[in-house]
Amino acid sequence: MATETGTRLGLEYRDTNGFGAAQGGRGYYLPVDLAVRSDGRIYVLSRGDAIQGGNGIKITDIDQNWFEEISKRGTAPGQFISATAIAFDANDRLFMADEALHRITIFDADHNYESHWGTEGSGEGEFDGPSGIAFDRDGDLLVVDDKNQRIQRYTPDGKYLNSFGSAGDGDGEFSYPWGITVAPDGVIYVADWRNDRIQRFTHEGKFIDACGASGDGEGQFNRPANVAVDGDGNIFVADWGNQRVQAFDKDWNFQTSIRGAGELSKWAAEYIDANADEKEARSTFDPYPELDVDDPHEVSARTEPYFWDPVSIALYDDTRILILETGRHRFQVYEKV
């Protein structure tokens, strides 16, 4: 549990990438996850919706160059209905989880559809709403089986190996877990969403410890969505319901909390400059308005620099943190200081 209030680790804002693009192309729409490939390219999973569209995996880089998008909404091989997470294996193959189709889809390093596997159910090797995914130190895929309240382990080609966890609020139990990551030392971290905590497990799936309780204080969470761990063991938690990111050291000592400091991305600035009406409206825009509400979600919705539904975190070269926001269709970049 968090015990200190020091700031040995800090996070300093550096940049913003993205803006809302419901019709596809450059930008994101309701993004839910991001992953960094070995060459530094950043893949952003835009979940979109059935009406506006905007679905797909969008590819950019740390300098906001735009490359392409892959996949789209549908039930055919290589498509998705309600994608939740993406992850790369050691060969840069891209894996995508879909909670509606209850399957894992695989693309090769050139973005070609390769295969998919998974069926709906509660038995071994079956899913009920797969959410987070991550590769363990052996190269096997860990899948958060959200509504079955467990973590399942598979070979990359879909052979079931084992699982751990069950429904509940005790050690090693889950209540609608969501995000997952594997630290450089092989330890597994799970965002136990409804239990408002992060749990740690050994490579084999044995419970180590947990951090968190319901609330908005230091070391407390409100529906944590995801977690990332750097090479020094520092832990970064997307505290979704509190609209913030908290950082801890490897022993769960609290380090810092950030609310967001996003500015206009290069793409958003170019769009505004090219549209006279948008540019005029922007000239009188106040990014930090005076508000008469205290609810974190409402405050974030009305305060542009703040995180609005921070849902995923990824490390970039172990010095920068990428924080993805579903509500504002972007990710903010922070540097460890």
CORGI-V359467 format. One record per residue. N is the residue number from 1. PHI is phi in whole degrees, 0 to 359 (999 if undefined). BURIAL is # if it has 16 or more other C-alpha atoms within 10 Angstrom, else .. Layout:
n=<N,N>
phi=<PHI,PHI>
burial=<BURIAL,BURIAL>
This chain:
n=<1,2,3,4,5,6,7,8,9,10,11,12,13,14,15,16,17,18,19,20,21,22,23,24,25,26,27,28,29,30,31,32,33,34,35,36,37,38,39,40,41,42,43,44,45,46,47,48,49,50,51,52,53,54,55,56,57,58,59,60,61,62,63,64,65,66,67,68,69,70,71,72,73,74,75,76,77,78,79,80,81,82,83,84,85,86,87,88,89,90,91,92,93,94,95,96,97,98,99,100,101,102,103,104,105,106,107,108,109,110,111,112,113,114,115,116,117,118,119,120,121,122,123,124,125,126,127,128,129,130,131,132,133,134,135,136,137,138,139,140,141,142,143,144,145,146,147,148,149,150,151,152,153,154,155,156,157,158,159,160,161,162,163,164,165,166,167,168,169,170,171,172,173,174,175,176,177,178,179,180,181,182,183,184,185,186,187,188,189,190,191,192,193,194,195,196,197,198,199,200,201,202,203,204,205,206,207,208,209,210,211,212,213,214,215,216,217,218,219,220,221,222,223,224,225,226,227,228,229,230,231,232,233,234,235,236,237,238,239,240,241,242,243,244,245,246,247,248,249,250,251,252,253,254,255,256,257,258,259,260,261,262,263,264,265,266,267,268,269,270,271,272,273,274,275,276,277,278,279,280,281,282,283,284,285,286,287,288,289,290,291,292,293,294,295,296,297,298,299,300,301,302,303,304,305,306,307,308,309,310,311,312,313,314,315,316,317,318,319,320,321,322,323,324,325,326,327,328,329,330,331,332,333,334,335,336,337>
phi=<999,297,230,249,238,288,232,298,249,237,232,247,297,236,193,230,234,110,196,292,218,291,265,90,80,296,123,228,217,52,290,235,201,214,213,254,279,298,272,92,290,249,254,244,272,265,285,57,209,289,267,281,86,78,282,138,258,261,243,220,215,292,264,68,286,254,247,193,228,230,67,195,290,155,250,290,307,89,253,214,254,219,291,236,201,224,201,258,270,293,257,65,285,256,251,227,263,229,284,277,269,53,209,248,250,238,244,283,295,260,76,280,300,249,189,212,208,124,222,280,157,238,278,299,81,248,238,227,82,297,241,290,222,198,268,275,292,267,87,270,263,267,238,283,266,309,280,272,56,202,247,248,241,225,290,301,268,97,281,294,248,192,209,212,102,202,289,149,235,274,300,78,257,228,227,54,296,232,275,210,212,244,289,305,274,93,290,260,245,234,278,273,305,283,275,54,202,247,250,247,223,291,306,280,97,272,299,255,194,214,227,127,201,290,152,236,274,297,78,254,226,230,60,296,260,200,210,224,225,269,293,268,89,293,244,239,242,279,275,306,291,271,57,205,237,250,238,225,276,294,259,72,286,299,247,197,223,234,258,112,215,298,250,298,287,301,296,295,297,295,296,296,298,271,232,300,295,296,295,294,297,292,295,247,283,252,290,237,288,285,237,249,234,245,300,303,294,293,298,296,298,255,240,304,293,285,296,236,62,293,244,210,225,224,270,239,50,64,244,238,243,257,240,268,242,293,293,250,55,198,230,259,248,235,249,287,227>
burial=<#,#,.,.,.,.,.,.,.,.,#,.,#,.,#,#,#,#,#,#,#,#,.,#,.,#,#,#,#,#,#,#,#,#,#,#,#,.,.,.,#,#,#,#,#,#,#,#,.,.,.,.,#,#,#,#,#,#,#,#,#,#,.,#,.,#,.,.,#,#,#,#,#,.,.,.,.,#,#,#,#,#,#,#,#,#,#,#,#,.,.,#,#,#,#,#,#,#,#,#,#,#,#,#,#,#,#,#,.,.,.,.,#,.,.,#,#,#,.,#,.,.,.,.,#,#,#,#,#,#,#,#,#,#,#,#,.,.,.,#,#,#,#,#,#,#,#,#,#,#,#,#,#,#,.,#,.,#,.,#,.,.,#,#,#,#,.,.,.,.,.,#,#,#,#,#,#,#,#,#,#,#,#,.,.,#,#,#,#,#,#,#,#,#,#,#,#,#,#,#,#,.,#,.,#,.,#,.,.,#,#,#,#,.,.,.,.,#,#,#,#,#,#,#,#,#,#,#,#,#,.,.,#,#,#,#,#,#,#,#,#,#,#,#,#,#,#,#,#,.,.,#,#,#,#,#,#,#,#,#,#,#,#,#,#,#,#,#,.,.,.,#,.,.,.,.,.,.,.,.,.,.,.,.,.,.,.,.,.,.,.,.,.,.,.,#,#,.,#,#,#,#,#,#,#,#,#,#,#,#,#,#,#,#,#,#,.,.,.,#,#,#,#,#,#,#,#,#,#,#,#,#,#,#,#,.,.>
